[in-house]
């Protein structure tokens, strides 16, 4: 199981790297062409730094999203996931959960919203509450672009180390999930758990046509659902970052007001603004960072400006190993997005537990 998961996460970086580099190169060429053929006006700056850069931040991580769905599809289509549910049932029982919770928790690796809805089938009311409460600690696909960016900065072009780090991220989140489940089980005095039975499917080769159709559908849904939000936020962020003046913008004023909250994390106001905007959708963090740091960069690359970003009036790098690891830990624990909070309110039937989750 560990070997399969390790290969799975390693492939997310190693196989996707040429495609990610290709998209990055394509966006760089497009930006260069626009800068060469369009007059230097405010419209060109908006087109390059707001629209095209925002568009690039959507597509640059699509290969990793697609490979994630391919891996999950292979495991599910071969009959492996059903056996995984039986394997973890005994382990989960030590923490107040059962194999019934495996599918909702695994679904949380795609998106917390359907995962919370999938928990409805758990017969035990208390176990269902525990399961829904810990689902946001699972690492949804929306966080994958964030980890792809941060691990790319931490281990530049080193797919092996990035893959190992991604396995560690998922393992760490699972440990946190089980610890919190254990605490909640004691709080709810959950001594009896629902029995778990499952009819195992035969080992089989996946139905390739159905697999790739599902991968295309899920990847397209990611682009369709998250893309407009990312693009709108990217363009809006560009506007408030250049008006009324680039050196004294609305974004800078707002960010510097909140900067004391983020300085202990080793971050400046620009990263702080990106964190706040990411509550709309986790993927927005990537586009917000790329847009706000690309404003003062002549490089056409999406990633290069971040590697060399420094604090104002200093030569101190912002994205150091410690600050990157701090950001990763933050995104492991932080609730995914506002939509997840709204769905949690609906599923729990009150605001008390969702607010505790958010805090």
C-alpha positions as CSV (number, residue, x, y, z in Angstrom):
1,X,0.0,0.0,0.0
2,X,2.8,2.4,0.9
3,X,4.7,1.5,-2.3
4,X,1.6,2.1,-4.4
5,X,0.8,5.4,-2.7
6,X,4.4,6.5,-3.0
7,X,4.5,5.8,-6.8
8,X,1.1,7.5,-7.1
9,X,2.3,10.8,-5.6
10,X,5.7,10.6,-7.3
11,X,3.9,10.3,-10.6
12,X,1.9,13.5,-9.9
13,X,5.2,15.4,-10.2
14,X,7.4,13.4,-12.4
15,X,4.8,12.7,-15.2
16,X,3.2,16.1,-14.9
17,X,6.5,18.1,-15.0
18,X,6.9,18.2,-18.8
19,X,3.3,19.2,-19.3
20,X,3.5,21.9,-16.5
21,X,6.7,23.3,-18.1
22,X,5.0,23.2,-21.5
23,X,2.1,25.3,-20.3
24,X,4.4,27.7,-18.5
25,X,6.5,28.1,-21.6
26,X,3.4,28.6,-23.7
27,X,2.1,31.3,-21.4
28,X,5.6,33.0,-21.4
29,X,5.6,33.0,-25.2
30,X,2.1,34.5,-25.3
31,X,3.1,37.2,-22.8
32,X,6.2,38.0,-24.8
33,X,4.2,38.2,-28.0
34,X,1.6,40.6,-26.5
35,X,4.4,42.8,-25.0
36,X,6.0,43.0,-28.5
37,X,3.0,43.6,-30.6
38,X,0.7,45.7,-28.4
39,X,1.4,49.3,-27.4
40,X,2.4,49.9,-23.8
41,X,-0.9,50.9,-22.5
42,X,-2.9,50.2,-19.4
43,X,-5.0,47.8,-21.4
44,X,-1.9,45.7,-22.4
45,X,-0.8,45.6,-18.7
46,X,-4.3,44.4,-17.7
47,X,-4.3,41.8,-20.5
48,X,-0.8,40.5,-19.7
49,X,-0.7,40.8,-15.9
50,X,-4.4,40.3,-15.1
51,X,-6.0,38.1,-17.7
52,X,-3.2,36.0,-19.3
53,X,-1.4,35.5,-16.0
54,X,-4.6,34.5,-14.3
55,X,-5.4,32.1,-17.2
56,X,-2.0,30.6,-16.9
57,X,-2.4,30.0,-13.2
58,X,-5.5,27.9,-14.0
59,X,-4.0,25.7,-16.7
60,X,-0.4,25.3,-15.3
61,X,-1.6,22.8,-12.7
62,X,-4.3,21.0,-14.7
63,X,-1.8,18.2,-15.6
64,X,-1.3,17.4,-11.9
65,X,-5.1,17.4,-11.3
66,X,-5.6,15.1,-14.2
67,X,-2.9,12.6,-13.0
68,X,-4.5,12.7,-9.5
69,X,-7.8,11.6,-10.9
70,X,-6.2,9.0,-13.1
71,X,-4.5,7.5,-10.1
72,X,-7.7,7.4,-8.0
73,X,-9.6,6.0,-11.1
74,X,-7.0,3.2,-11.5
75,X,-7.3,2.2,-7.8
76,X,-11.1,2.3,-7.9
77,X,-11.5,0.6,-11.2
78,X,-9.2,-2.3,-10.3
79,X,-11.1,-3.1,-7.1
80,X,-8.3,-1.9,-4.9
81,X,-10.2,0.8,-3.0
82,X,-12.8,-1.6,-1.7
83,X,-10.1,-3.7,-0.2
84,X,-8.5,-0.6,1.2
85,X,-11.8,0.1,3.1
86,X,-11.6,-3.3,4.7
87,X,-7.9,-2.9,5.5
88,X,-8.5,0.4,7.3
89,X,-11.7,-0.7,9.1
90,X,-9.7,-2.3,12.0
91,X,-7.4,0.7,12.2
92,X,-10.2,3.2,12.1
93,X,-12.0,1.3,14.9
94,X,-9.3,2.4,17.3
95,X,-10.2,6.0,16.6
96,X,-14.0,5.8,16.7
97,X,-14.5,5.4,13.0
98,X,-15.1,2.4,10.7
99,X,-14.7,1.3,7.2
100,X,-17.9,3.2,6.5
101,X,-15.9,6.4,6.9
102,X,-13.3,5.3,4.4
103,X,-15.2,6.4,1.2
104,X,-16.2,9.9,2.6
105,X,-12.6,10.5,3.8
106,X,-11.1,9.3,0.5
107,X,-13.7,11.5,-1.4
108,X,-12.3,14.4,0.7
109,X,-9.1,14.0,-1.3
110,X,-11.1,15.1,-4.4
111,X,-13.5,17.7,-2.7
112,X,-14.9,18.1,0.8
113,X,-18.3,19.0,-0.4
114,X,-19.4,15.6,-1.9
115,X,-17.4,13.9,0.8
116,X,-19.6,15.4,3.5
117,X,-22.7,14.4,1.6
118,X,-21.3,10.9,1.2
119,X,-21.1,10.6,5.0
120,X,-24.9,10.5,5.1
121,X,-24.9,6.8,4.6
122,X,-23.1,6.1,7.9
123,X,-25.8,4.6,10.2
124,X,-24.4,5.9,13.5
125,X,-25.3,9.6,14.1
126,X,-22.3,10.3,16.3
127,X,-19.9,8.5,14.0
128,X,-21.3,10.5,11.1
129,X,-20.7,13.8,13.0
130,X,-17.1,12.8,13.8
131,X,-16.5,11.8,10.1
132,X,-17.9,15.1,8.7
133,X,-16.0,17.1,11.3
134,X,-12.6,15.7,10.2
135,X,-13.2,15.6,6.5
136,X,-11.8,19.1,5.9
137,X,-8.4,17.8,7.2
138,X,-8.2,15.6,4.1
139,X,-6.3,17.2,1.3
140,X,-8.7,18.1,-1.5
141,X,-7.7,18.4,-5.1
142,X,-8.0,22.2,-4.8
143,X,-5.0,22.2,-2.5
144,X,-2.9,20.2,-5.0
145,X,-2.0,23.4,-7.1
146,X,-1.0,25.1,-3.8
147,X,1.3,22.1,-2.9
148,X,2.5,21.9,-6.5
149,X,3.6,25.5,-6.3
150,X,5.1,25.4,-2.8
151,X,6.9,22.1,-3.3
152,X,8.1,23.3,-6.7
153,X,9.7,26.3,-4.9
154,X,11.0,24.1,-2.1
155,X,12.4,21.3,-4.4
156,X,12.9,22.9,-7.7
157,X,12.8,20.3,-10.5
158,X,13.4,17.4,-8.0
159,X,10.3,15.2,-8.6
160,X,11.5,12.5,-6.2
161,X,11.7,14.9,-3.2
162,X,8.5,16.6,-4.2
163,X,6.7,13.2,-4.4
164,X,8.1,12.1,-1.0
165,X,7.0,15.5,0.5
166,X,3.5,15.1,-1.0
167,X,3.2,11.6,0.6
168,X,4.3,13.2,3.9
169,X,1.6,15.9,3.6
170,X,-1.1,13.3,3.1
171,X,0.3,11.1,5.8
172,X,0.5,14.0,8.2
173,X,-3.1,15.0,7.5
174,X,-4.3,11.5,8.1
175,X,-2.5,11.4,11.4
176,X,-4.2,14.7,12.4
177,X,-7.5,13.3,11.2
178,X,-7.2,10.2,13.4
179,X,-6.0,12.1,16.4
180,X,-9.0,14.5,16.2
181,X,-11.3,11.6,15.6
182,X,-10.1,10.0,18.8
183,X,-10.6,13.2,20.7
184,X,-14.2,13.7,19.3
185,X,-15.0,10.0,20.0
186,X,-14.2,10.5,23.7
187,X,-16.1,13.8,23.7
188,X,-19.2,12.2,22.2
189,X,-18.7,9.0,24.3
190,X,-18.8,6.9,21.1
191,X,-18.2,3.4,22.5
192,X,-20.2,1.5,19.9
193,X,-19.6,1.8,16.2
194,X,-21.7,0.6,13.3
195,X,-20.9,-2.8,11.8
196,X,-19.2,-2.7,8.5
197,X,-19.9,-5.2,5.7
198,X,-18.8,-5.0,2.1
199,X,-19.1,-7.3,-0.9
200,X,-15.6,-7.2,-2.6
201,X,-15.5,-6.8,-6.4
202,X,-13.3,-9.1,-8.4
203,X,-9.8,-7.9,-9.2
204,X,-10.0,-6.6,-12.8
205,X,-8.5,-4.3,-15.3
206,X,-10.1,-0.8,-15.3
207,X,-12.5,0.0,-18.1
208,X,-10.1,2.4,-19.9
209,X,-12.8,4.2,-21.9
210,X,-14.8,4.9,-18.8
211,X,-11.7,5.8,-16.8
212,X,-10.4,8.4,-19.2
213,X,-13.9,9.8,-19.7
214,X,-14.3,10.3,-15.9
215,X,-10.8,11.9,-15.7
216,X,-11.7,14.3,-18.5
217,X,-15.1,15.1,-16.9
218,X,-13.6,15.7,-13.5
219,X,-10.7,17.7,-14.8
220,X,-13.0,19.8,-17.0
221,X,-15.3,20.3,-14.0
222,X,-12.3,21.6,-12.1
223,X,-11.5,24.1,-14.9
224,X,-15.2,25.0,-15.4
225,X,-16.0,25.5,-11.7
226,X,-12.8,26.9,-10.3
227,X,-11.6,28.6,-13.5
228,X,-14.0,31.6,-13.5
229,X,-13.5,32.2,-9.8
230,X,-9.7,32.2,-10.3
231,X,-9.9,34.4,-13.4
232,X,-12.2,37.0,-11.8
233,X,-10.2,37.1,-8.6
234,X,-6.9,37.5,-10.7
235,X,-8.3,40.3,-12.7
236,X,-9.9,42.0,-9.7
237,X,-6.6,41.7,-7.8
238,X,-4.7,43.3,-10.7
239,X,-7.1,46.2,-10.6
240,X,-6.7,46.9,-6.9
241,X,-3.0,46.3,-7.1
242,X,-2.4,49.1,-9.7
243,X,-5.0,51.7,-8.6
244,X,-4.9,54.4,-7.6
245,X,-1.1,54.0,-8.0
246,X,1.2,50.9,-8.3
247,X,3.3,52.1,-5.3
248,X,0.3,53.0,-3.2
249,X,-2.5,50.7,-4.3
250,X,-5.7,49.6,-2.5
251,X,-4.3,46.0,-2.2
252,X,-1.1,47.4,-0.6
253,X,-3.0,49.5,1.9
254,X,-5.3,46.6,2.9
255,X,-2.4,44.1,2.9
256,X,-0.1,46.3,5.0
257,X,-2.9,46.8,7.5
258,X,-3.1,43.1,8.0
259,X,0.7,42.4,7.6
260,X,1.4,42.1,11.4
261,X,-0.8,39.0,11.4
262,X,1.4,37.3,8.7
263,X,4.9,38.5,9.7
264,X,5.3,35.8,12.4
265,X,4.8,33.3,9.5
266,X,7.7,34.9,7.7
267,X,5.4,36.3,5.0
268,X,4.7,39.8,3.7
269,X,1.5,41.5,2.9
270,X,1.3,40.1,-0.7
271,X,1.2,36.5,0.6
272,X,-1.3,37.6,3.3
273,X,-3.7,38.9,0.7
274,X,-3.4,35.7,-1.3
275,X,-4.2,33.6,1.8
276,X,-7.3,35.7,2.5
277,X,-8.5,35.5,-1.1
278,X,-8.0,31.7,-1.1
279,X,-11.0,31.4,1.1
280,X,-13.1,31.9,-2.1
281,X,-11.3,28.7,-3.5
282,X,-8.0,27.3,-2.4
283,X,-6.7,27.4,-6.0
284,X,-7.0,31.2,-5.9
285,X,-4.0,31.3,-3.6
286,X,-1.7,30.3,-6.6
287,X,-3.2,32.8,-9.1
288,X,-3.2,35.6,-6.5
289,X,0.5,35.0,-5.7
290,X,1.5,34.8,-9.4
291,X,-0.5,38.0,-10.3
292,X,0.7,40.1,-7.4
293,X,4.4,39.1,-7.7
294,X,4.4,39.2,-11.5
295,X,3.5,42.9,-11.4
296,X,7.0,43.9,-10.6
297,X,8.8,41.3,-12.7
298,X,10.0,41.4,-16.3
299,X,10.1,37.6,-16.5
300,X,7.5,35.8,-18.6
301,X,7.6,32.8,-16.4
302,X,4.9,32.2,-13.8
303,X,7.1,30.6,-11.1
304,X,10.4,32.6,-11.5
305,X,9.2,35.8,-9.8
306,X,8.3,33.9,-6.7
307,X,11.7,32.2,-6.4
308,X,13.4,35.6,-6.2
309,X,10.7,37.5,-4.3
310,X,12.1,39.6,-1.4
311,X,10.7,41.7,1.3
312,X,10.4,45.5,0.5
313,X,13.6,47.4,0.7
314,X,15.6,44.3,1.6
315,X,17.3,41.5,-0.2
316,X,15.8,38.9,2.2
317,X,13.9,36.1,0.3
318,X,10.3,35.6,1.3
319,X,10.0,32.0,0.2
320,X,12.6,30.3,2.3
321,X,12.3,26.6,3.4
322,X,10.9,27.6,6.7
323,X,8.2,29.9,5.4
324,X,7.2,27.5,2.7
325,X,6.9,24.6,5.2
326,X,4.9,27.0,7.4
327,X,2.5,27.7,4.5
328,X,2.2,24.0,3.8
329,X,1.2,23.2,7.4
330,X,-1.3,26.1,7.3
331,X,-3.0,24.7,4.2
332,X,-3.0,21.2,5.6
333,X,-5.0,22.3,8.6
334,X,-7.1,25.3,7.3
335,X,-10.6,24.6,6.2
336,X,-10.8,24.4,2.4
337,X,-13.1,27.3,1.4
338,X,-16.3,29.2,2.1
339,X,-18.4,26.7,0.1
340,X,-17.2,23.9,2.4
341,X,-18.3,26.0,5.4
342,X,-21.8,26.5,3.9
343,X,-22.2,22.8,3.2
344,X,-21.0,21.9,6.7
345,X,-23.7,24.2,8.1
346,X,-26.3,22.4,6.0
347,X,-25.1,18.9,7.0
348,X,-24.7,19.6,10.7
349,X,-27.9,21.6,10.9
350,X,-26.3,24.4,12.9
351,X,-23.5,26.9,12.9
352,X,-21.8,25.7,16.1
353,X,-19.7,22.8,14.7
354,X,-18.8,24.5,11.4
355,X,-17.5,27.6,13.2
356,X,-15.4,25.4,15.5
357,X,-14.1,23.7,12.3
358,X,-13.2,27.1,10.8
359,X,-11.5,28.3,14.0
